[in-house]
Amino acid sequence: LNTLFHPNIVKVYSFGFLESGQPYLVLDYLQGESLEQVIQKSNESENSNFDLGWMLKTFKQISGGLAHAHEQ
């Protein structure tokens, strides 16, 4: 089912539609905060600057997974 194997891409186990027509995905469970939550927290704090090293590492991980997906 899952043909994308990369450390920065979550594994898809199953997908389909419920009787109501609502689509669903069965994915690996990843514990922690989403990128959206991290950004929202930063925007709400007085010090809204991200650490440059953290930003570069995160961008590299995201773009690595995206590049792999495009190659496939």
Phi and psi in radians as a Rosetta constraint file:
Dihedral C 1 N 2 CA 2 C 2 CIRCULARHARMONIC -1.551 0.35
Dihedral N 2 CA 2 C 2 N 3 CIRCULARHARMONIC 2.041 0.35
Dihedral C 2 N 3 CA 3 C 3 CIRCULARHARMONIC -1.798 0.35
Dihedral N 3 CA 3 C 3 N 4 CIRCULARHARMONIC -0.037 0.35
Dihedral C 3 N 4 CA 4 C 4 CIRCULARHARMONIC -1.770 0.35
Dihedral N 4 CA 4 C 4 N 5 CIRCULARHARMONIC 1.890 0.35
Dihedral C 4 N 5 CA 5 C 5 CIRCULARHARMONIC -1.987 0.35
Dihedral N 5 CA 5 C 5 N 6 CIRCULARHARMONIC 1.887 0.35
Dihedral C 5 N 6 CA 6 C 6 CIRCULARHARMONIC -2.739 0.35
Dihedral N 6 CA 6 C 6 N 7 CIRCULARHARMONIC 2.501 0.35
Dihedral C 6 N 7 CA 7 C 7 CIRCULARHARMONIC -1.064 0.35
Dihedral N 7 CA 7 C 7 N 8 CIRCULARHARMONIC -0.357 0.35
Dihedral C 7 N 8 CA 8 C 8 CIRCULARHARMONIC -1.880 0.35
Dihedral N 8 CA 8 C 8 N 9 CIRCULARHARMONIC 0.327 0.35
Dihedral C 8 N 9 CA 9 C 9 CIRCULARHARMONIC -2.189 0.35
Dihedral N 9 CA 9 C 9 N 10 CIRCULARHARMONIC 2.172 0.35
Dihedral C 9 N 10 CA 10 C 10 CIRCULARHARMONIC -1.210 0.35
Dihedral N 10 CA 10 C 10 N 11 CIRCULARHARMONIC 2.500 0.35
Dihedral C 10 N 11 CA 11 C 11 CIRCULARHARMONIC -1.374 0.35
Dihedral N 11 CA 11 C 11 N 12 CIRCULARHARMONIC 2.352 0.35
Dihedral C 11 N 12 CA 12 C 12 CIRCULARHARMONIC -1.739 0.35
Dihedral N 12 CA 12 C 12 N 13 CIRCULARHARMONIC 2.146 0.35
Dihedral C 12 N 13 CA 13 C 13 CIRCULARHARMONIC -1.672 0.35
Dihedral N 13 CA 13 C 13 N 14 CIRCULARHARMONIC -0.608 0.35
Dihedral C 13 N 14 CA 14 C 14 CIRCULARHARMONIC -2.816 0.35
Dihedral N 14 CA 14 C 14 N 15 CIRCULARHARMONIC 2.822 0.35
Dihedral C 14 N 15 CA 15 C 15 CIRCULARHARMONIC -2.749 0.35
Dihedral N 15 CA 15 C 15 N 16 CIRCULARHARMONIC 2.889 0.35
Dihedral C 15 N 16 CA 16 C 16 CIRCULARHARMONIC 2.915 0.35
Dihedral N 16 CA 16 C 16 N 17 CIRCULARHARMONIC -2.765 0.35
Dihedral C 16 N 17 CA 17 C 17 CIRCULARHARMONIC -2.267 0.35
Dihedral N 17 CA 17 C 17 N 18 CIRCULARHARMONIC 2.417 0.35
Dihedral C 17 N 18 CA 18 C 18 CIRCULARHARMONIC -1.298 0.35
Dihedral N 18 CA 18 C 18 N 19 CIRCULARHARMONIC 2.952 0.35
Dihedral C 18 N 19 CA 19 C 19 CIRCULARHARMONIC -1.009 0.35
Dihedral N 19 CA 19 C 19 N 20 CIRCULARHARMONIC -0.511 0.35
Dihedral C 19 N 20 CA 20 C 20 CIRCULARHARMONIC -1.314 0.35
Dihedral N 20 CA 20 C 20 N 21 CIRCULARHARMONIC -0.161 0.35
Dihedral C 20 N 21 CA 21 C 21 CIRCULARHARMONIC 1.656 0.35
Dihedral N 21 CA 21 C 21 N 22 CIRCULARHARMONIC -0.100 0.35
Dihedral C 21 N 22 CA 22 C 22 CIRCULARHARMONIC -1.224 0.35
Dihedral N 22 CA 22 C 22 N 23 CIRCULARHARMONIC 2.207 0.35
Dihedral C 22 N 23 CA 23 C 23 CIRCULARHARMONIC -1.295 0.35
Dihedral N 23 CA 23 C 23 N 24 CIRCULARHARMONIC 2.690 0.35
Dihedral C 23 N 24 CA 24 C 24 CIRCULARHARMONIC -2.480 0.35
Dihedral N 24 CA 24 C 24 N 25 CIRCULARHARMONIC 2.729 0.35
Dihedral C 24 N 25 CA 25 C 25 CIRCULARHARMONIC -2.271 0.35
Dihedral N 25 CA 25 C 25 N 26 CIRCULARHARMONIC 2.473 0.35
Dihedral C 25 N 26 CA 26 C 26 CIRCULARHARMONIC -1.916 0.35
Dihedral N 26 CA 26 C 26 N 27 CIRCULARHARMONIC 1.999 0.35
Dihedral C 26 N 27 CA 27 C 27 CIRCULARHARMONIC -2.154 0.35
Dihedral N 27 CA 27 C 27 N 28 CIRCULARHARMONIC 2.928 0.35
Dihedral C 27 N 28 CA 28 C 28 CIRCULARHARMONIC -1.019 0.35
Dihedral N 28 CA 28 C 28 N 29 CIRCULARHARMONIC 2.547 0.35
Dihedral C 28 N 29 CA 29 C 29 CIRCULARHARMONIC -1.512 0.35
Dihedral N 29 CA 29 C 29 N 30 CIRCULARHARMONIC 2.184 0.35
Dihedral C 29 N 30 CA 30 C 30 CIRCULARHARMONIC -2.005 0.35
Dihedral N 30 CA 30 C 30 N 31 CIRCULARHARMONIC 2.040 0.35
Dihedral C 30 N 31 CA 31 C 31 CIRCULARHARMONIC -1.443 0.35
Dihedral N 31 CA 31 C 31 N 32 CIRCULARHARMONIC 2.451 0.35
Dihedral C 31 N 32 CA 32 C 32 CIRCULARHARMONIC 2.246 0.35
Dihedral N 32 CA 32 C 32 N 33 CIRCULARHARMONIC -2.921 0.35
Dihedral C 32 N 33 CA 33 C 33 CIRCULARHARMONIC -1.654 0.35
Dihedral N 33 CA 33 C 33 N 34 CIRCULARHARMONIC 2.602 0.35
Dihedral C 33 N 34 CA 34 C 34 CIRCULARHARMONIC -1.367 0.35
Dihedral N 34 CA 34 C 34 N 35 CIRCULARHARMONIC 2.838 0.35
Dihedral C 34 N 35 CA 35 C 35 CIRCULARHARMONIC -1.035 0.35
Dihedral N 35 CA 35 C 35 N 36 CIRCULARHARMONIC -0.683 0.35
Dihedral C 35 N 36 CA 36 C 36 CIRCULARHARMONIC -1.033 0.35
Dihedral N 36 CA 36 C 36 N 37 CIRCULARHARMONIC -0.737 0.35
Dihedral C 36 N 37 CA 37 C 37 CIRCULARHARMONIC -1.150 0.35
Dihedral N 37 CA 37 C 37 N 38 CIRCULARHARMONIC -0.699 0.35
Dihedral C 37 N 38 CA 38 C 38 CIRCULARHARMONIC -1.108 0.35
Dihedral N 38 CA 38 C 38 N 39 CIRCULARHARMONIC -0.774 0.35
Dihedral C 38 N 39 CA 39 C 39 CIRCULARHARMONIC -1.134 0.35
Dihedral N 39 CA 39 C 39 N 40 CIRCULARHARMONIC -0.757 0.35
Dihedral C 39 N 40 CA 40 C 40 CIRCULARHARMONIC -1.063 0.35
Dihedral N 40 CA 40 C 40 N 41 CIRCULARHARMONIC -0.765 0.35
Dihedral C 40 N 41 CA 41 C 41 CIRCULARHARMONIC -1.041 0.35
Dihedral N 41 CA 41 C 41 N 42 CIRCULARHARMONIC -0.737 0.35
Dihedral C 41 N 42 CA 42 C 42 CIRCULARHARMONIC -1.121 0.35
Dihedral N 42 CA 42 C 42 N 43 CIRCULARHARMONIC -0.698 0.35
Dihedral C 42 N 43 CA 43 C 43 CIRCULARHARMONIC -1.173 0.35
Dihedral N 43 CA 43 C 43 N 44 CIRCULARHARMONIC -0.483 0.35
Dihedral C 43 N 44 CA 44 C 44 CIRCULARHARMONIC -1.497 0.35
Dihedral N 44 CA 44 C 44 N 45 CIRCULARHARMONIC -0.289 0.35
Dihedral C 44 N 45 CA 45 C 45 CIRCULARHARMONIC -1.533 0.35
Dihedral N 45 CA 45 C 45 N 46 CIRCULARHARMONIC 2.819 0.35
Dihedral C 45 N 46 CA 46 C 46 CIRCULARHARMONIC -1.173 0.35
Dihedral N 46 CA 46 C 46 N 47 CIRCULARHARMONIC -0.602 0.35
Dihedral C 46 N 47 CA 47 C 47 CIRCULARHARMONIC -1.775 0.35
Dihedral N 47 CA 47 C 47 N 48 CIRCULARHARMONIC 1.583 0.35
Dihedral C 47 N 48 CA 48 C 48 CIRCULARHARMONIC -1.585 0.35
Dihedral N 48 CA 48 C 48 N 49 CIRCULARHARMONIC 0.213 0.35
Dihedral C 48 N 49 CA 49 C 49 CIRCULARHARMONIC -1.511 0.35
Dihedral N 49 CA 49 C 49 N 50 CIRCULARHARMONIC 2.280 0.35
Dihedral C 49 N 50 CA 50 C 50 CIRCULARHARMONIC -1.459 0.35
Dihedral N 50 CA 50 C 50 N 51 CIRCULARHARMONIC 2.616 0.35
Dihedral C 50 N 51 CA 51 C 51 CIRCULARHARMONIC -1.143 0.35
Dihedral N 51 CA 51 C 51 N 52 CIRCULARHARMONIC 2.259 0.35
Dihedral C 51 N 52 CA 52 C 52 CIRCULARHARMONIC -1.025 0.35
Dihedral N 52 CA 52 C 52 N 53 CIRCULARHARMONIC -0.736 0.35
Dihedral C 52 N 53 CA 53 C 53 CIRCULARHARMONIC -1.066 0.35
Dihedral N 53 CA 53 C 53 N 54 CIRCULARHARMONIC -0.746 0.35
Dihedral C 53 N 54 CA 54 C 54 CIRCULARHARMONIC -1.098 0.35
Dihedral N 54 CA 54 C 54 N 55 CIRCULARHARMONIC -0.753 0.35
Dihedral C 54 N 55 CA 55 C 55 CIRCULARHARMONIC -1.113 0.35
Dihedral N 55 CA 55 C 55 N 56 CIRCULARHARMONIC -0.757 0.35
Dihedral C 55 N 56 CA 56 C 56 CIRCULARHARMONIC -1.148 0.35
Dihedral N 56 CA 56 C 56 N 57 CIRCULARHARMONIC -0.734 0.35
Dihedral C 56 N 57 CA 57 C 57 CIRCULARHARMONIC -1.099 0.35
Dihedral N 57 CA 57 C 57 N 58 CIRCULARHARMONIC -0.778 0.35
Dihedral C 57 N 58 CA 58 C 58 CIRCULARHARMONIC -1.128 0.35
Dihedral N 58 CA 58 C 58 N 59 CIRCULARHARMONIC -0.780 0.35
Dihedral C 58 N 59 CA 59 C 59 CIRCULARHARMONIC -1.081 0.35
Dihedral N 59 CA 59 C 59 N 60 CIRCULARHARMONIC -0.707 0.35
Dihedral C 59 N 60 CA 60 C 60 CIRCULARHARMONIC -1.119 0.35
Dihedral N 60 CA 60 C 60 N 61 CIRCULARHARMONIC -0.718 0.35
Dihedral C 60 N 61 CA 61 C 61 CIRCULARHARMONIC -1.146 0.35
Dihedral N 61 CA 61 C 61 N 62 CIRCULARHARMONIC -0.792 0.35
Dihedral C 61 N 62 CA 62 C 62 CIRCULARHARMONIC -1.106 0.35
Dihedral N 62 CA 62 C 62 N 63 CIRCULARHARMONIC -0.843 0.35
Dihedral C 62 N 63 CA 63 C 63 CIRCULARHARMONIC -1.213 0.35
Dihedral N 63 CA 63 C 63 N 64 CIRCULARHARMONIC -0.508 0.35
Dihedral C 63 N 64 CA 64 C 64 CIRCULARHARMONIC -1.139 0.35
Dihedral N 64 CA 64 C 64 N 65 CIRCULARHARMONIC -0.779 0.35
Dihedral C 64 N 65 CA 65 C 65 CIRCULARHARMONIC -1.143 0.35
Dihedral N 65 CA 65 C 65 N 66 CIRCULARHARMONIC -0.729 0.35
Dihedral C 65 N 66 CA 66 C 66 CIRCULARHARMONIC -1.141 0.35
Dihedral N 66 CA 66 C 66 N 67 CIRCULARHARMONIC -0.736 0.35
Dihedral C 66 N 67 CA 67 C 67 CIRCULARHARMONIC -1.088 0.35
Dihedral N 67 CA 67 C 67 N 68 CIRCULARHARMONIC -0.729 0.35
Dihedral C 67 N 68 CA 68 C 68 CIRCULARHARMONIC -1.065 0.35
Dihedral N 68 CA 68 C 68 N 69 CIRCULARHARMONIC -0.778 0.35
Dihedral C 68 N 69 CA 69 C 69 CIRCULARHARMONIC -1.061 0.35
Dihedral N 69 CA 69 C 69 N 70 CIRCULARHARMONIC -0.733 0.35
Dihedral C 69 N 70 CA 70 C 70 CIRCULARHARMONIC -1.174 0.35
Dihedral N 70 CA 70 C 70 N 71 CIRCULARHARMONIC -0.602 0.35
Dihedral C 70 N 71 CA 71 C 71 CIRCULARHARMONIC -1.173 0.35
Dihedral N 71 CA 71 C 71 N 72 CIRCULARHARMONIC -0.487 0.35
